[in-house]
Amino acid sequence: MPIPDFQTLMLPLLRHLGDGKEHSNQETLDALAKEFQLSEAELAQLLPSGTQGLFRNRVAWAKAHFKKAGLIESPRRSVYKITQAGLDVLAKNPERINLRFLSQFPGYREFRAAAKASTGISASADSGSGPLTPQEHIEVGYQQIREELASELLRRVKECPPDFFERLVVELLLAMGYGGSLQDAGKAVGKSGDGGVDGIIKEDKLGLDTIYIQAKRWEGTVSRPEIQKFAGALQGQRARKGIFLTTSAFTKEARDFVGSIDSKIILLDGQALADLMIDHGIGVSEVASYAVKRVDSDYFSQD
């Protein structure tokens, strides 16, 4: 089943803590994962940033809201237990606990009011009222911005003249750690004859190996015959490694072919090209940066 949103997790979470005992984070995660019959693959799902597990993040946010409402407490690091207020809630046998339910508690209302006052976000626009956690909202928004940026980058790349495209490919490979210096890389990459870039570039700064490069500024899909020609060119150059870049895409047959030959050929389509440009700062500039922080428990430790 899909991973429940953090509000759906609230009632099962409080019931899990309802025995009045102290429970570690891992105990709680294991118990809830078993209750919702989550698979190993589902438990392995990460936030878009890859910094934390999606299920773990949602459980953490459910706990955070419970603490603000006074339903649970944390007697020590990574350990939680239910409070009397939490036991009173369970005694009423609610059908569901969500943020609207928690608004009956004065401490929680004060917390939400303070948060809205500091951010200027109205109740109707408050991201905490939806199925996603605040961190998920940030990451989903970031992913949407990145996808739009990648699309615009690819459009610009397709419109640029051949010599500009040559320089872009060289600068990208340099930013990724290939080619030694820009001067060396510029010498290694040859002249384009068809709007692409053909040549060789150093694999590292010491030049221990070389990589044969072919870049096609195409609209049409690159098929297997084109990759076969490239593989033949590798053999002619006695090269073992190659990178084939395109602004379009590769057919399944082309991708299957590179997996069946001895030469190591990496296929980078337009989407991968745009993603690498973003990751390595080619053709983009930073507009804003937001640091998501958490409390450093070690700082407050008295041990």
Secondary structure as the mmCIF struct_conf table of DSSP 4:
data_model
#
loop_
_struct_conf.conf_type_id
_struct_conf.id
_struct_conf.beg_label_comp_id
_struct_conf.beg_label_asym_id
_struct_conf.beg_label_seq_id
_struct_conf.end_label_comp_id
_struct_conf.end_label_asym_id
_struct_conf.end_label_seq_id
HELX_LH_PP_P HELX_LH_PP_P1 PRO A 2 ASP A 5
TURN_TY1_P TURN_TY1_P1 PHE A 6 LEU A 9
HELX_RH_AL_P HELX_RH_AL_P1 MET A 10 HIS A 16
HELX_RH_3T_P HELX_RH_3T_P1 LEU A 17 ASP A 19
STRN STRN1 HIS A 23 SER A 24
HELX_RH_AL_P HELX_RH_AL_P2 ASN A 25 GLU A 35
TURN_TY1_P TURN_TY1_P2 PHE A 36 GLN A 37
HELX_RH_AL_P HELX_RH_AL_P3 GLU A 40 LEU A 43
TURN_TY1_P TURN_TY1_P3 ALA A 44 ALA A 44
STRN STRN2 LEU A 46 LEU A 46
TURN_TY1_P TURN_TY1_P4 PRO A 48 SER A 49
BEND BEND1 GLY A 50 GLN A 52
STRN STRN3 GLY A 53 GLY A 53
HELX_RH_AL_P HELX_RH_AL_P4 LEU A 54 ALA A 69
TURN_TY1_P TURN_TY1_P5 GLY A 70 GLY A 70
BEND BEND2 LEU A 71 LEU A 71
STRN STRN4 ILE A 72 ARG A 76
TURN_TY1_P TURN_TY1_P6 ARG A 77 SER A 78
STRN STRN5 VAL A 79 ILE A 82
HELX_RH_AL_P HELX_RH_AL_P5 GLN A 84 ALA A 91
TURN_TY1_P TURN_TY1_P7 LYS A 92 LYS A 92
BEND BEND3 GLU A 95 GLU A 95
HELX_RH_AL_P HELX_RH_AL_P6 LEU A 99 LEU A 102
TURN_TY1_P TURN_TY1_P8 SER A 103 GLN A 104
BEND BEND4 PHE A 105 PHE A 105
HELX_RH_AL_P HELX_RH_AL_P7 PRO A 106 THR A 119
TURN_TY1_P TURN_TY1_P9 ALA A 123 ALA A 125
HELX_RH_3T_P HELX_RH_3T_P2 SER A 127 SER A 129
BEND BEND5 GLY A 130 LEU A 132
HELX_RH_AL_P HELX_RH_AL_P8 PRO A 134 GLU A 159
BEND BEND6 CYS A 160 CYS A 160
HELX_RH_AL_P HELX_RH_AL_P9 PRO A 162 ALA A 175
TURN_TY1_P TURN_TY1_P10 MET A 176 GLY A 177
BEND BEND7 GLY A 179 SER A 181
HELX_RH_AL_P HELX_RH_AL_P10 LEU A 182 ALA A 188
STRN STRN6 VAL A 189 VAL A 189
BEND BEND8 GLY A 193 GLY A 196
STRN STRN7 VAL A 197 LYS A 202
BEND BEND9 GLU A 203 ASP A 204
TURN_TY1_P TURN_TY1_P11 LYS A 205 LEU A 206
BEND BEND10 LEU A 208 ASP A 209
STRN STRN8 THR A 210 LYS A 216
BEND BEND11 GLU A 219 GLY A 220
HELX_LH_PP_P HELX_LH_PP_P2 THR A 221 THR A 221
STRN STRN9 VAL A 222 VAL A 222
HELX_RH_AL_P HELX_RH_AL_P11 ARG A 224 GLY A 236
TURN_TY1_P TURN_TY1_P12 GLN A 237 ARG A 238
BEND BEND12 ARG A 240 ARG A 240
STRN STRN10 LYS A 241 THR A 246
BEND BEND13 THR A 247 SER A 248
STRN STRN11 PHE A 250 PHE A 250
HELX_RH_AL_P HELX_RH_AL_P12 LYS A 252 VAL A 258
TURN_TY1_P TURN_TY1_P13 GLY A 259 GLY A 259
BEND BEND14 SER A 260 SER A 263
STRN STRN12 LYS A 264 LEU A 268
HELX_RH_AL_P HELX_RH_AL_P13 GLY A 270 ASP A 279
TURN_TY1_P TURN_TY1_P14 HIS A 280 GLY A 281
BEND BEND15 ILE A 282 GLY A 283
HELX_RH_AL_P HELX_RH_AL_P14 SER A 297 PHE A 300
#
